[in-house]
Every structure is written in structure tokens, then in C-alpha cells.
């Protein structure tokens, strides 16, 4: 059986046991605790009285009738928990029918047919004040049940060990997830770290290895490919072992990272193998760098917070606000724990920098911070040490904070009536920084023993019965759940957007990229200017090949001088050739003697037409005798020929004149 199947089977067994508790035999009679109109006073048909203390909380336990009445009479500072500011509507049981717990208990009480006597914090007894000296109104209500002053406390109570020892609790209604919230300090200011943001994807160790790997691959390809005659990357100036060759292969290696492809050409199989490994390295590096850089730039754009998590709260000894029941669940220095009686005052203290951070439940995170729709009382007197829902000095009054206040004129926006709505969206400066997954606390309600079975049976029925999970539906209806994968409310306009502009990157985020690219460009210009200065100061190369009367002002002037010299040499050789031909024709004898050969000062010895001289091979018994057979690669030489009139050809050239060319 798989782990999932074992868990499912275990859940079914627990469910069966829970349902069995709802239908247990009493004195041999089958009893259904999830009954209708079944709660009566002993030996009477009078509905049993149920003293229910409602602990007001937005989205959880709400009295809309009291709020409507206060609006009708213009009472802005009404408060059901304050004996002096409460209204008669606060103490009518049927009026407490809103919020996910309020609607749930209204259905249960109606089904049981009990007579509900509504109570609020304004009805706390003196006995509970003597028995409990803490700050949590929820824990004090548990004491009211323990003392027999209240039959059930209606609210989203955390079932904690200390409370469980005081009074019975109903079956679990749901689980509460906990979040750490702190102050949003706004956008990250520009500093020197922005200039090197492009280097953040890799650590300094990785960058060092990357640079070394690129140099090794570049040198390896240079070593293998430079000797190849087919490779055009390297020539005589960048041959193996030359400084310019090392610079070139290194440059091509690093450029491969920026263009995401190798620049070296591989003409040999060893080079192709090395290039394959180099291409794989580039592919992985570029993909990793791009993904990491994108996430880091967006993360850097996120708002700066006072603390980044619970570990920083511990490390920096920040004050941590929490509800009193959580005192034993969070492992930090007790001196840094600040215990508060309710969420409103707790978050208000974080906002006013009394605490560095606070732990809140998912419903409160949504209603107080995301939706900004709750109201609360808080003692903002700086002389009050605890600054709870009510001031320690009875002569001082707590402040009523309406997060979603509306102006008396419905056409006027709350921001435009600060006198009427001074605390509109007062907690917009708070933000969630960590999901405390290790804290998942069950929701249930402290209840008198005589009502425990029936109310618990109805909770189990409404959670696992034929209607499906009715409780989860109520929580969704009243926005008591936080689905971080779904669309969340954002009354302040900055919770999930990462600040103005969403995930768009501004000039501050990209400053490092622009500065680095600009610096490299400026470096290239500086190198170019240095080369220009060095060329201007270099010694003239005219001494290597000086031409009298020619000034070497520029390379073009030198080229013209060389051309003139070459033309002069050609003309001289042509003159010598013509003179040679004329002289040769006059020296030819009547019986065909050969003309002397022409030879330039800087040429090898040749025959009259530029062929190698044949004189060494002339052989014969007399002048009329034919010349001996020439050696290989040597033109045949015979007696001087005659024209059609019998005149030697030499005379013909002589008649041409030596000046012709």
C-alpha cells in the first residue's frame, strides 16, 4: 500500500471515529448529536439558553446590524466591545450572522433551537480579570468558559495546549497558516551594487573558473589550428607563439560568450573536438546566466523590507509582535517577544515601528493588509507601555482605526476627507516576507461540556457531510483563505506588483549593464588614440630606401617615388637592349658569326634574347660547321640566318638604327 493510500485510509478512519462520536448509544438508546431543535432545559420544552460571547473580527465574526445602526445615527466611534460605545444591536444573538464563523455558528444554533444570549468583550467578568492577567482577549474568553460565565466563545480560536487545559473545545473547523509581515521601506536606493548587477548570476569563484576555462579553450584552439594552412583565423602576424596571436585567440574565446556561439574556425579534427566541448560550455553558461540574471534583476526591483525573514529577526534581535498564544511556539529570545491582545493593535505597532515584524494568520493577512477592510481599536498613547486595544489608564481612550472608511458624502473619495477618514488604508506600508509553514494551528472554539458534543457533531457534519465542505465554502465566501497561486486583493496597489511598473526594469536596474558596455567602448577609443599617437611619433622609414630629392612626407609620396624609380630602371634597360641589338648586328660576319649577348648588371648571364648563354656549348671543326647539339633546357643556336636577298639579318637590324625601341 502506498503512502498516499495509507494517509487516505487513516483520514477515513478518523472521519468514521468522529462521526461515530456524533451518534453514540446513551443508556442503550441511539442518539444523534447533530440534531434539530433538540436542546431543551431539563424536564422542560423551553429551549436551552446558550450564553455566547462573540469576539468581533472582520470576515470572521461580524454584526452588520450594529454597523448599519451606527451609520444611521452618525456614530463613527461605535464599538461593540466597549461598554460606553456599544449599541443595543450588539447584544442580539441573531444579529451575529456574518463572517465565516458567525455564519457557521448562526446555522448551528438555529438548528439546535437554542436561545442565544449574545455577549461581547464588554461583558468580561471581574473574576476572569483576576484569574487571567495576560493580554489576549481570546484567552480571557477561555477563562470565562472555565469559570462558568460563558457557554461558548464564538471566534476563530487557536486550540493551544494551555487553553485546552482550561476548557473543552469543539471539533476542529479549519487550520490557520501563519505569515511574517514587516514594514515596506520602499524601492531599493541606487548604490554601487547596481553597477555590478550584471555579475550577480555567478559567484566570484564561478567567474574565476569561467575566465580560466575560456583562456584554456582559446589557447588549445590556437595551438591546434594555427599551424593549419586551411585556417584563416591566424596568419603570419598571429602565428603560434606570437603575442598578437594570444590576444586574438583570447578575444575570440570571450566574444563567444557574448554572442552565444564559438568564433574560432575548426579545420582539423582535433580542433573540431575541442570546439565541441567549448560550444557545450558556452551553451550551458549562457542559459544559466540569462535565467539567473532575469530573476535577480526582478528580485532586486522588489521593495526593501525592514527584515527579510524570521532568521533575520533572531540574528538582529528585532522585536517580534505576536498574539499571546504563540509565545511558546516561536523560538526567539523572550526579551524580543512582544505579546499583543489582537491583530489590529499588533499590526499598528509594526506600522509605527514599535515592532520590527509580526506573525499573522492567513485571514488577517488578507483582510488587514491585502484588502485593508478591517477596523480596530488601539491605544496610541506613547506613554502606554503595551499599547493594546484599550489603554492601561482608564482615563485615556483608545483610537478607532477604520481602514476602509467612507466619507459622509458618497461622491467624495476617502483620501479627500482626511478629517473623517484619517486612517484610510493605514496599513499599506506592511508587506509579507515569509510563509511560516512550520506553524499550522487548528481553529476551534472553547465550549461548555454540556454543549460540546452537539456543537462538535454539527461541525463535523457541515465539514464532511452530504453538503461537502460547507466550512471551506464559508471561508472562501468571506475571503478567509489565501490562495497564493490565485488572484489576491491589492487595495494598496503594491503587494504583488513589485512596485510601480510591475516587473519592468528601469534605468536604475540596468545601470550596471550600460556602465560596463560604455566603459569597454571608451577603452577601445583610448587604445585607438594611443595607436595614432605612436604612429605619429614613430621614426621615418625613409632611411631604409632613400631617394635623393624626394621628401617622404607621407606613405603616398613614398609610393610615387618608388614608382618613378621603377619606371626609370625600365627605361634604362630598354635603352641598353636597343644598343645591344644594334651592336650585335654590326658584329655579325658574312659567314654567320653570332652576336654578343646582352646582360644587365643585376641579371644572370643570358643569351641575346634572355636565354642562358650558349657559348659554352658551341662546338665545330670550322666556322661553317653546325653547332653542336644543345644541352637540355638550352635553346638551339645556329649560324646567323640571311634574308631573302642573301643579306645577313644582322645588317637588317643595323639599318633600323639603335635608337628605335
HELIX and SHEET records of a PDB file:
HELIX    1   1 UNK A    3  UNK A   22  1                                  20    
HELIX    2   2 UNK A   64  UNK A   73  1                                  10    
HELIX    3   3 UNK A   88  UNK A   91  5                                   4    
HELIX    4   4 UNK A   93  UNK A   95  5                                   3    
HELIX    5   5 UNK A  100  UNK A  112  1                                  13    
HELIX    6   6 UNK A  121  UNK A  123  5                                   3    
HELIX    7   7 UNK A  126  UNK A  131  1                                   6    
HELIX    8   8 UNK A  137  UNK A  146  1                                  10    
HELIX    9   9 UNK A  161  UNK A  164  1                                   4    
HELIX   10  10 UNK A  192  UNK A  199  5                                   8    
HELIX   11  11 UNK A  204  UNK A  225  1                                  22    
HELIX   12  12 UNK A  236  UNK A  238  5                                   3    
HELIX   13  13 UNK A  243  UNK A  259  1                                  17    
HELIX   14  14 UNK A  269  UNK A  301  1                                  33    
HELIX   15  15 UNK A  310  UNK A  315  1                                   6    
HELIX   16  16 UNK A  324  UNK A  326  5                                   3    
HELIX   17  17 UNK A  334  UNK A  336  5                                   3    
HELIX   18  18 UNK A  343  UNK A  351  1                                   9    
HELIX   19  19 UNK A  362  UNK A  364  1                                   3    
HELIX   20  20 UNK A  365  UNK A  370  3                                   6    
HELIX   21  21 UNK A  414  UNK A  416  5                                   3    
HELIX   22  22 UNK A  449  UNK A  464  1                                  16    
HELIX   23  23 UNK A  470  UNK A  477  1                                   8    
HELIX   24  24 UNK A  511  UNK A  537  1                                  27    
HELIX   25  25 UNK A  541  UNK A  545  5                                   5    
HELIX   26  26 UNK A  555  UNK A  586  1                                  32    
HELIX   27  27 UNK A  615  UNK A  617  5                                   3    
HELIX   28  28 UNK A  649  UNK A  656  1                                   8    
SHEET    1   A 2 UNK A  23  UNK A  26  0                                        
SHEET    2   A 2 UNK A  29  UNK A  32 -1                                        
SHEET    1   B 3 UNK A 115  UNK A 119  0                                        
SHEET    2   B 3 UNK A  49  UNK A  54  1                                        
SHEET    3   B 3 UNK A 152  UNK A 154  1                                        
SHEET    1   C 6 UNK A 157  UNK A 158  0                                        
SHEET    2   C 6 UNK A 430  UNK A 444 -1                                        
SHEET    3   C 6 UNK A 174  UNK A 183 -1                                        
SHEET    4   C 6 UNK A 357  UNK A 361 -1                                        
SHEET    5   C 6 UNK A 320  UNK A 323  1                                        
SHEET    6   C 6 UNK A 337  UNK A 340  1                                        
SHEET    1   D 2 UNK A 375  UNK A 378  0                                        
SHEET    2   D 2 UNK A 399  UNK A 402 -1                                        
END                                                                             
